[in-house]
Amino acid sequence: MSEKKNGSTGIGIAFIAAGLFLIAYKFGLIDFRLFWSTVNLWPLLLVVIGISMIFKKTPWIKVITWILFIAVVVLYSYYFDSNITIFGRSVSYNIQQQEQIIEYHSDIKFGELRLNLGAGQLNISSGDDYLIESKFPKEITKVKDSVLNNRRVFIYETISNSNFIKHGTIGTDGHKYIFKLNEKVVWDIDVDMGAVDAKFDMRDIVFDGLDIDIGAGQLDLYLDEIDENVSVAIDSGVSDIDIYLPEDMSVKLKYDGGIKDIDFIGMHYKKDGEFYYSEDYSKDVYYYIDINTGVGNLSIREY
């Protein structure tokens, strides 16, 4: 009976802790550096669980162990500088950035950007001098580039986490990805990332598809006026999502997730079933935005 009681108590405490964590996040008391820190220190979590199992009859040891683990996570997030030493080895957050520039040729009409990345910072915007300009962490990013008829395909992938320490890198502060896409090319963009601080400035970028899949973080998405229908899909876990739309742009929004209220700022919308429609919605030309999220905040606003 006591084992069942202890198990129920442990589950209850876990739910309470998760709830407090999410409330603290929602009100801005914590940020996603804690997520990144926890991800990087996950082996230490195994040690803590092991100690808790060994000393399950000594509650004060378990409590102290968890307190120390939480303290280490917080310190790791906020106070470690860019260079630390682990087991006598220098480990740096500041990963060397590599710059890649691909010349634009008028025979390329379509472009594909495929990002399969870990945690980090991401910035996508427009450019007119080259087909694509990119900066990314050199040691941990694999790049593939192919051409099929008038379509150019770029794939950027994060190397397995097992290589981070091999290359003398740890953490995510140094994982910065910057892409500038040519305005004369029609782009298809697919992004799959973990914890992320991202800005997609799609103004002046012509695209026929945008698919964003992120684990957690902050996402700012700026959309431009369009001449034909465009689809945008966003799938996220615990995230703050801000979408900026041109004034009087026609939008059809489908939302499924843990957020009950969507903030429409400076815009008038009506709800019909599972869809939200802009007040001046037109079937002729509109954005179709499909959002699936866990916990966080979602705002739609005009600029």
C-alpha positions in Angstrom: 0.0 0.0 0.0 2.8 2.4 0.9 4.6 1.8 -2.4 1.4 2.7 -4.3 1.0 5.8 -2.1 4.6 6.9 -2.8 4.0 6.3 -6.5 0.9 8.5 -6.5 2.7 11.1 -4.5 5.6 11.2 -7.0 3.2 11.5 -10.0 1.3 14.3 -8.2 4.5 16.2 -7.5 5.6 15.8 -11.1 2.3 17.3 -12.3 2.6 20.2 -9.9 6.2 20.9 -10.9 5.2 20.8 -14.6 2.3 23.1 -14.0 4.4 25.6 -12.1 7.1 25.5 -14.8 4.5 26.3 -17.5 2.9 29.1 -15.5 6.3 30.6 -14.9 7.0 30.4 -18.7 3.7 31.9 -19.7 4.2 35.0 -17.5 7.8 35.4 -18.6 9.5 34.4 -15.4 11.7 31.9 -17.2 13.0 31.6 -20.8 14.1 28.9 -23.1 17.7 28.9 -22.0 16.5 26.6 -19.3 15.2 24.2 -22.0 18.5 24.2 -23.8 20.4 23.8 -20.5 18.3 20.8 -19.5 18.8 19.2 -23.0 22.5 19.6 -22.7 22.6 18.2 -19.1 20.3 15.3 -19.6 23.0 12.7 -18.6 23.1 14.4 -15.2 19.4 13.8 -14.9 20.1 10.0 -15.1 22.5 10.4 -12.2 19.9 12.2 -10.1 17.3 9.5 -10.8 19.8 6.8 -9.9 20.6 8.5 -6.6 16.9 8.9 -5.8 16.3 5.2 -6.4 19.2 4.2 -4.2 18.2 6.5 -1.4 14.4 6.1 -1.7 14.2 5.5 2.0 16.1 8.7 2.8 13.9 11.5 1.5 16.2 14.3 2.5 18.9 13.0 0.3 16.5 12.9 -2.7 15.3 16.4 -2.0 18.9 17.8 -1.8 19.8 15.9 -5.0 17.0 17.4 -7.0 17.6 20.9 -5.6 21.3 20.7 -6.6 20.2 19.5 -10.1 17.9 22.4 -10.6 20.6 24.8 -9.3 23.1 23.4 -11.8 20.6 23.8 -14.7 19.9 27.4 -13.8 23.6 28.3 -13.3 24.4 26.6 -16.6 21.8 28.7 -18.3 22.6 32.1 -16.9 26.1 32.3 -15.4 28.5 30.2 -17.4 30.6 32.3 -19.8 31.4 31.3 -23.4 34.4 29.1 -22.4 34.3 26.5 -19.7 36.3 23.5 -18.8 34.9 20.0 -18.4 37.3 17.2 -17.2 40.3 19.4 -18.2 39.0 20.0 -21.7 38.2 23.5 -22.9 34.7 23.7 -24.2 33.3 26.7 -26.1 29.9 28.0 -26.9 31.3 30.1 -29.7 31.3 27.8 -32.7 33.1 28.9 -35.8 30.6 30.2 -38.4 30.9 29.3 -42.0 29.6 31.5 -44.8 28.3 30.1 -48.0 27.3 32.2 -51.1 25.7 30.7 -54.2 25.6 32.9 -57.3 22.2 33.6 -58.9 21.5 32.5 -62.4 18.3 33.4 -64.3 17.7 29.8 -65.4 16.9 28.9 -61.8 13.2 29.6 -61.2 12.5 27.5 -58.1 14.4 26.9 -54.9 13.9 24.5 -52.0 15.3 25.1 -48.5 15.3 22.1 -46.2 16.5 22.7 -42.6 16.8 19.7 -40.3 18.6 21.3 -37.3 19.0 21.0 -33.6 18.4 23.9 -31.1 19.6 27.4 -31.9 18.8 30.8 -33.4 17.4 31.0 -36.9 16.9 34.0 -39.2 15.5 33.9 -42.7 15.1 37.0 -44.8 15.3 38.2 -48.4 18.3 39.1 -50.6 18.7 40.1 -54.2 22.4 39.7 -55.0 22.8 36.0 -54.8 20.6 32.9 -55.0 21.3 32.1 -51.3 23.5 33.5 -48.6 24.0 31.4 -45.5 25.9 31.4 -42.3 25.9 28.3 -40.0 28.0 26.5 -37.4 30.8 25.0 -39.4 31.6 22.0 -37.1 28.1 20.6 -36.7 26.3 21.3 -40.0 26.2 19.2 -43.1 25.2 20.9 -46.3 23.8 19.3 -49.5 23.2 21.1 -52.7 21.6 19.7 -55.9 20.1 21.0 -59.2 17.2 19.4 -61.1 16.3 21.3 -64.3 15.4 24.8 -63.1 15.1 23.9 -59.4 17.9 24.3 -56.9 17.6 22.3 -53.6 19.6 23.2 -50.4 19.6 20.9 -47.4 21.2 21.9 -44.1 21.4 19.2 -41.4 22.8 19.2 -37.9 25.3 16.5 -37.3 24.5 14.0 -34.5 24.9 15.4 -30.9 27.6 12.8 -30.4 29.9 15.0 -32.5 29.5 18.2 -30.4 32.1 17.3 -27.8 34.3 15.8 -30.4 34.5 19.2 -32.1 34.9 21.0 -28.8 31.4 22.5 -28.7 28.6 22.4 -26.3 25.4 24.3 -25.6 23.3 26.1 -28.2 24.2 29.8 -27.8 26.7 29.5 -30.7 24.3 27.7 -33.0 23.2 30.5 -35.2 21.7 30.0 -38.7 21.2 32.9 -41.1 19.7 32.6 -44.6 19.0 35.2 -47.2 16.9 34.0 -50.1 16.8 35.5 -53.6 13.6 37.5 -54.3 13.4 36.4 -58.0 13.0 32.7 -57.1 9.9 30.9 -55.9 10.8 29.1 -52.7 9.5 26.0 -50.9 10.7 26.1 -47.3 10.6 23.2 -44.8 12.1 23.8 -41.3 12.4 21.1 -38.6 14.2 22.3 -35.4 14.3 21.7 -31.7 14.4 24.6 -29.2 14.6 27.7 -31.3 14.6 31.5 -31.3 13.5 32.2 -34.9 12.6 35.1 -37.1 11.1 34.5 -40.5 10.9 37.7 -42.4 9.1 36.5 -45.6 8.5 40.0 -46.9 9.8 40.2 -50.5 10.3 36.4 -50.5 8.1 34.6 -53.1 7.1 31.2 -51.7 4.4 28.7 -52.4 4.9 26.6 -49.3 6.2 27.2 -45.7 6.3 24.3 -43.2 7.7 25.0 -39.8 8.1 22.2 -37.1 9.7 23.3 -33.9 10.0 21.7 -30.5 9.9 24.9 -28.3 10.9 28.5 -28.4 10.0 31.9 -29.9 8.8 32.3 -33.5 8.2 35.6 -35.2 6.8 35.3 -38.7 6.3 38.3 -41.0 4.2 37.7 -44.2 3.9 39.8 -47.2 1.1 40.7 -49.7 0.4 37.9 -52.2 -1.1 37.5 -55.6 -2.2 33.8 -55.2 -3.1 31.5 -52.4 -0.3 30.4 -50.1 -0.2 27.8 -47.4 1.7 28.1 -44.1 1.8 25.2 -41.6 3.2 25.5 -38.1 3.6 22.6 -35.6 5.2 23.4 -32.2 5.4 22.2 -28.6 5.8 24.9 -26.0 6.2 28.1 -27.9 5.4 31.8 -28.3 4.2 32.5 -31.8 3.7 36.0 -33.3 2.5 36.3 -36.8 2.5 39.7 -38.6 0.3 40.2 -41.6 -0.1 43.2 -44.0 -3.1 45.4 -43.4 -6.3 44.0 -45.0 -4.7 40.7 -46.1 -7.2 37.9 -46.4 -6.6 35.0 -44.1 -8.1 31.6 -43.3 -6.7 30.2 -40.0 -7.1 26.7 -38.6 -5.9 26.2 -35.0 -5.5 23.1 -32.9 -3.7 23.1 -29.6 -3.6 23.9 -26.0 -4.1 27.7 -26.3 -7.7 28.6 -25.8 -7.4 32.2 -26.7 -5.7 33.7 -29.7 -4.8 37.4 -29.5 -5.9 39.2 -32.7 -4.2 42.6 -32.4 -5.4 45.4 -34.7 -7.5 42.9 -36.7 -11.1 41.8 -36.8 -11.8 38.1 -37.2 -14.9 35.8 -37.2 -14.9 32.2 -36.2 -16.8 29.5 -38.1 -16.4 26.0 -36.8 -12.7 25.2 -36.6 -11.6 28.1 -38.7 -11.0 31.8 -38.1 -11.6 34.2 -41.1 -10.4 37.7 -41.5 -13.2 40.2 -41.7 -12.5 40.9 -45.4 -11.8 37.2 -46.3 -11.9 36.4 -50.0 -11.6 33.0 -51.6 -9.7 34.5 -54.5 -6.4 35.3 -52.8 -5.7 34.4 -49.1 -3.2 32.9 -46.7 -4.2 29.5 -45.4 -2.5 29.1 -42.0 -2.7 25.8 -40.2 -1.3 25.9 -36.6 -0.9 23.0 -34.2 0.7 23.8 -30.9 1.0 22.6 -27.3 1.3 25.2 -24.6 2.3 28.9 -25.1 1.0 32.1 -26.7 -0.3 32.8 -30.2 -0.9 36.3 -31.5 -1.9 37.5 -35.0 -1.4 41.2 -35.8 -1.2 43.7 -38.6 1.9 45.8 -39.5 
